[in-house]
């Protein structure tokens, strides 16, 4: 504790300077946090858009599922797998394959290729 008025006044001024410095640092940190949040939101939106637009041809989906083209075509016609149709062309969203594989199982390689899980490590 200060023993006299001059020491008390000097301590008071030091504390005010420290408070001002900390307030500046807090303002800078809040700005950094706001920038990080904006970047996270931008990346999340970009990731969502990319994931939703990613599609495969029926032939590619058949290779991934290790079944024939005809099997995937029948699944699409029967509505057992979600597809997007452009005229006479079908496209299968990768998300639909993930859901199908997740429901029905599948080999680790198939799951990894569809993005359901990471590939198993070979040791």
C-alpha positions in Angstrom: 0.0 0.0 0.0 1.2 3.5 -0.7 2.3 5.4 2.3 1.6 8.9 1.0 -0.5 10.8 -1.4 2.0 11.1 -4.2 2.6 7.4 -4.2 -1.1 6.7 -4.2 -1.6 9.1 -7.1 1.2 7.5 -9.1 -0.3 4.0 -8.5 -3.7 5.3 -9.6 -2.2 6.7 -12.8 -0.4 3.4 -13.5 -3.6 1.5 -13.0 -5.4 3.8 -15.4 -2.7 3.3 -18.1 -2.9 -0.4 -17.6 -6.7 -0.4 -17.9 -6.4 1.6 -21.2 -3.8 -0.8 -22.5 -6.0 -3.8 -21.6 -9.1 -2.2 -23.2 -7.1 -1.7 -26.5 -6.0 -5.4 -26.4 -9.6 -6.5 -25.7 -10.8 -4.4 -28.7 -8.1 -6.0 -30.9 -9.1 -9.5 -29.7 -12.8 -8.9 -30.3 -11.9 -7.8 -33.9 -9.8 -11.0 -34.4 -12.7 -13.1 -33.1 -15.2 -11.5 -35.4 -12.8 -12.1 -38.4 -12.4 -15.7 -37.4 -16.1 -16.2 -37.1 -16.7 -14.7 -40.6 -14.1 -16.9 -42.1 -15.6 -20.0 -40.4 -19.0 -19.2 -41.7 -17.6 -18.6 -45.2 -15.8 -21.9 -45.2 -18.9 -23.8 -43.8 -21.1 -22.4 -46.5 -18.5 -23.2 -49.2 -18.2 -26.7 -47.8 -22.0 -27.2 -47.7 -22.4 -26.0 -51.3 -19.6 -28.2 -52.6 -20.9 -31.3 -50.7 -24.5 -30.7 -52.0 -23.3 -30.1 -55.6 -21.0 -33.1 -55.8 -22.6 -35.7 -58.1 -21.6 -38.9 -59.9 -22.7 -40.6 -63.0 -24.6 -43.9 -62.7 -21.5 -45.7 -64.0 -19.2 -44.0 -61.4 -21.7 -44.8 -58.7 -21.8 -48.5 -59.8 -18.0 -48.7 -59.7 -18.0 -47.2 -56.2 -20.7 -49.6 -55.0 -19.1 -52.5 -56.8 -22.3 -53.4 -58.6 -23.3 -53.3 -62.2 -24.5 -50.2 -64.0 -27.9 -51.9 -64.5 -28.3 -52.4 -60.7 -27.7 -48.7 -60.0 -30.0 -47.8 -62.9 -32.8 -50.0 -61.4 -32.2 -48.5 -58.0 -32.6 -45.0 -59.5 -35.7 -45.9 -61.4 -37.3 -47.5 -58.3 -36.4 -44.6 -56.1 -34.1 -46.6 -53.8 -31.3 -44.2 -54.4 -31.7 -40.4 -54.7 -30.9 -39.1 -58.2 -31.0 -35.9 -60.1 -32.3 -36.2 -63.6 -31.3 -34.0 -66.5 -33.4 -35.1 -69.5 -32.3 -38.7 -70.0 -29.3 -38.4 -67.8 -29.2 -39.4 -64.1 -26.7 -38.1 -61.5 -26.3 -39.5 -58.0 -25.3 -37.0 -55.3 -22.4 -38.3 -53.3 -24.4 -37.6 -50.2 -27.0 -40.1 -51.4 -24.3 -42.7 -51.7 -23.1 -42.0 -48.2 -26.6 -42.5 -46.8 -27.1 -45.7 -48.8 -23.7 -47.2 -47.7 -24.3 -46.0 -44.2 -27.7 -47.8 -44.1 -26.6 -51.0 -45.9 -23.0 -51.3 -44.8 -20.2 -51.9 -47.3 -16.5 -52.6 -47.5 -14.1 -50.1 -45.9 -12.8 -49.2 -49.3 -16.3 -48.4 -50.6 -17.1 -46.4 -47.5 -13.8 -44.5 -47.9 -14.3 -43.8 -51.6 -17.8 -42.5 -50.9 -16.6 -40.3 -48.0 -18.4 -42.2 -45.3 -15.2 -42.9 -43.3 -11.5 -42.5 -43.7 -9.6 -45.4 -45.4 -8.2 -48.0 -43.1 -4.4 -47.7 -42.4 -2.2 -50.5 -43.7 0.4 -51.5 -41.2 
